[in-house]
Amino acid sequence: MHPLFLPIEEFFRDDYIAQRMLYLGGVETNIDTQARYNAYRDSQKKAFLRYHKNNVFHLDYIYESAYRLASSCMFDRVEPKHQVFATNNKMAAGILAGRMPKGFRFPTS
């Protein structure tokens, strides 16, 4: 199974250590985006992951934008033990739908 998308608590299981965490959020100036971005950074620290600006994608909280990103070559480097910190359900669904045609599988829990 390719665990691209996991609930946040899954990042900290003893038997699963993330190697890379991607952030999908809204416009940088949005107050909700800022709070969610801070939660992403906190999650990275708890998982002992290094921050890299290429792992951060500021979109618009819309399914279609996340779908286009997931379908693009930007996500072709995503591998097992890489996860997405999607900041809302629409973006998470867009990532899932955009990756499934490329043969990625996701946890069912």
Short mmCIF file of the C-alpha atoms (twelve columns), coordinates in Angstrom:
data_MODEL
# 
_entry.id   MODEL 
# 
loop_
_atom_site.group_PDB 
_atom_site.id 
_atom_site.type_symbol 
_atom_site.label_atom_id 
_atom_site.label_alt_id 
_atom_site.label_comp_id 
_atom_site.label_asym_id 
_atom_site.label_seq_id 
_atom_site.Cartn_x 
_atom_site.Cartn_y 
_atom_site.Cartn_z 
_atom_site.pdbx_PDB_model_num 
ATOM 1   C CA . MET A 1   0.000   0.000  0.000   1 
ATOM 2   C CA . HIS A 2   1.249   3.491  -0.842  1 
ATOM 3   C CA . PRO A 3   0.431   5.647  2.192   1 
ATOM 4   C CA . LEU A 4   0.298   9.007  0.456   1 
ATOM 5   C CA . PHE A 5   -2.619  10.186 2.546   1 
ATOM 6   C CA . LEU A 6   -2.901  9.353  6.240   1 
ATOM 7   C CA . PRO A 7   -4.729  10.910 9.176   1 
ATOM 8   C CA . ILE A 8   -2.345  13.148 11.119  1 
ATOM 9   C CA . GLU A 9   -2.062  10.748 14.068  1 
ATOM 10  C CA . GLU A 10  -0.699  8.095  11.693  1 
ATOM 11  C CA . PHE A 11  2.458   10.149 11.164  1 
ATOM 12  C CA . PHE A 12  3.534   9.317  14.697  1 
ATOM 13  C CA . ARG A 13  2.936   5.577  14.952  1 
ATOM 14  C CA . ASP A 14  5.966   3.635  16.171  1 
ATOM 15  C CA . ASP A 15  5.801   1.246  13.199  1 
ATOM 16  C CA . TYR A 16  5.522   3.938  10.529  1 
ATOM 17  C CA . ILE A 17  7.975   6.785  10.122  1 
ATOM 18  C CA . ALA A 18  7.335   9.436  7.493   1 
ATOM 19  C CA . GLN A 19  10.229  10.403 5.223   1 
ATOM 20  C CA . ARG A 20  8.577   13.371 3.537   1 
ATOM 21  C CA . MET A 21  5.443   15.384 4.246   1 
ATOM 22  C CA . LEU A 22  3.852   17.607 1.614   1 
ATOM 23  C CA . TYR A 23  1.610   20.522 2.570   1 
ATOM 24  C CA . LEU A 24  -1.468  21.550 0.582   1 
ATOM 25  C CA . GLY A 25  -3.118  24.681 1.860   1 
ATOM 26  C CA . GLY A 26  -4.883  27.811 0.773   1 
ATOM 27  C CA . VAL A 27  -3.649  31.301 -0.017  1 
ATOM 28  C CA . GLU A 28  -0.729  32.282 2.243   1 
ATOM 29  C CA . THR A 29  -2.423  35.425 3.580   1 
ATOM 30  C CA . ASN A 30  -5.553  33.557 4.759   1 
ATOM 31  C CA . ILE A 31  -5.674  33.256 8.561   1 
ATOM 32  C CA . ASP A 32  -6.945  29.662 8.393   1 
ATOM 33  C CA . THR A 33  -4.105  28.788 6.031   1 
ATOM 34  C CA . GLN A 34  -1.597  30.273 8.451   1 
ATOM 35  C CA . ALA A 35  -2.969  28.232 11.368  1 
ATOM 36  C CA . ARG A 36  -2.980  25.032 9.306   1 
ATOM 37  C CA . TYR A 37  0.525   25.731 8.027   1 
ATOM 38  C CA . ASN A 38  1.719   26.107 11.626  1 
ATOM 39  C CA . ALA A 39  0.112   22.742 12.454  1 
ATOM 40  C CA . TYR A 40  1.943   21.239 9.455   1 
ATOM 41  C CA . ARG A 41  5.277   22.612 10.695  1 
ATOM 42  C CA . ASP A 42  4.569   21.283 14.199  1 
ATOM 43  C CA . SER A 43  3.756   17.883 12.706  1 
ATOM 44  C CA . GLN A 44  7.014   17.904 10.777  1 
ATOM 45  C CA . LYS A 45  8.962   18.600 13.935  1 
ATOM 46  C CA . LYS A 46  7.218   15.763 15.800  1 
ATOM 47  C CA . ALA A 47  8.077   13.423 12.932  1 
ATOM 48  C CA . PHE A 48  11.691  14.724 12.832  1 
ATOM 49  C CA . LEU A 49  11.330  15.836 9.214   1 
ATOM 50  C CA . ARG A 50  13.306  18.668 7.654   1 
ATOM 51  C CA . TYR A 51  11.410  21.575 6.160   1 
ATOM 52  C CA . HIS A 52  11.835  22.211 2.454   1 
ATOM 53  C CA . LYS A 53  9.941   24.876 0.499   1 
ATOM 54  C CA . ASN A 54  9.418   22.453 -2.419  1 
ATOM 55  C CA . ASN A 55  7.120   20.420 -0.168  1 
ATOM 56  C CA . VAL A 56  4.707   23.348 0.338   1 
ATOM 57  C CA . PHE A 57  1.863   24.072 -2.089  1 
ATOM 58  C CA . HIS A 58  -0.407  27.059 -1.490  1 
ATOM 59  C CA . LEU A 59  -3.528  26.505 -3.556  1 
ATOM 60  C CA . ASP A 60  -7.108  27.649 -3.010  1 
ATOM 61  C CA . TYR A 61  -8.868  24.933 -0.954  1 
ATOM 62  C CA . ILE A 62  -10.610 23.649 -4.104  1 
ATOM 63  C CA . TYR A 63  -10.850 20.006 -5.227  1 
ATOM 64  C CA . GLU A 64  -9.940  20.782 -8.829  1 
ATOM 65  C CA . SER A 65  -6.715  22.563 -7.885  1 
ATOM 66  C CA . ALA A 66  -5.546  19.648 -5.761  1 
ATOM 67  C CA . TYR A 67  -6.555  17.207 -8.498  1 
ATOM 68  C CA . ARG A 68  -4.523  19.110 -11.099 1 
ATOM 69  C CA . LEU A 69  -1.508  19.200 -8.785  1 
ATOM 70  C CA . ALA A 70  -1.763  15.466 -8.022  1 
ATOM 71  C CA . SER A 71  -2.061  14.705 -11.737 1 
ATOM 72  C CA . SER A 72  0.963   16.824 -12.596 1 
ATOM 73  C CA . CYS A 73  4.607   15.856 -12.742 1 
ATOM 74  C CA . MET A 74  5.132   17.627 -9.386  1 
ATOM 75  C CA . PHE A 75  3.750   14.534 -7.684  1 
ATOM 76  C CA . ASP A 76  5.596   11.963 -9.767  1 
ATOM 77  C CA . ARG A 77  8.407   11.931 -7.191  1 
ATOM 78  C CA . VAL A 78  6.060   10.885 -4.390  1 
ATOM 79  C CA . GLU A 79  7.121   7.532  -2.963  1 
ATOM 80  C CA . PRO A 80  6.165   5.214  -0.110  1 
ATOM 81  C CA . LYS A 81  6.519   6.902  3.270   1 
ATOM 82  C CA . HIS A 82  5.695   10.275 1.729   1 
ATOM 83  C CA . GLN A 83  2.478   11.844 2.969   1 
ATOM 84  C CA . VAL A 84  0.252   14.780 2.195   1 
ATOM 85  C CA . PHE A 85  -0.921  17.205 4.867   1 
ATOM 86  C CA . ALA A 86  -4.108  18.330 3.100   1 
ATOM 87  C CA . THR A 87  -5.781  21.178 4.934   1 
ATOM 88  C CA . ASN A 88  -9.346  20.336 3.988   1 
ATOM 89  C CA . ASN A 89  -11.419 17.424 2.713   1 
ATOM 90  C CA . LYS A 90  -11.884 18.841 -0.791  1 
ATOM 91  C CA . MET A 91  -8.150  19.051 -1.323  1 
ATOM 92  C CA . ALA A 92  -7.604  15.588 0.153   1 
ATOM 93  C CA . ALA A 93  -10.221 14.152 -2.217  1 
ATOM 94  C CA . GLY A 94  -8.582  15.943 -5.156  1 
ATOM 95  C CA . ILE A 95  -5.208  14.420 -4.291  1 
ATOM 96  C CA . LEU A 96  -6.717  10.960 -3.963  1 
ATOM 97  C CA . ALA A 97  -8.571  11.210 -7.268  1 
ATOM 98  C CA . GLY A 98  -5.572  12.662 -9.073  1 
ATOM 99  C CA . ARG A 99  -3.194  9.909  -7.943  1 
ATOM 100 C CA . MET A 100 -5.386  6.824  -8.304  1 
ATOM 101 C CA . PRO A 101 -5.126  6.656  -12.135 1 
ATOM 102 C CA . LYS A 102 -1.344  6.552  -11.728 1 
ATOM 103 C CA . GLY A 103 -1.550  3.313  -9.740  1 
ATOM 104 C CA . PHE A 104 -1.221  4.702  -6.235  1 
ATOM 105 C CA . ARG A 105 -3.164  3.036  -3.463  1 
ATOM 106 C CA . PHE A 106 -4.173  4.546  -0.169  1 
ATOM 107 C CA . PRO A 107 -4.961  3.324  3.342   1 
ATOM 108 C CA . THR A 108 -8.607  2.421  3.833   1 
ATOM 109 C CA . SER A 109 -8.754  3.351  7.524   1 
# 
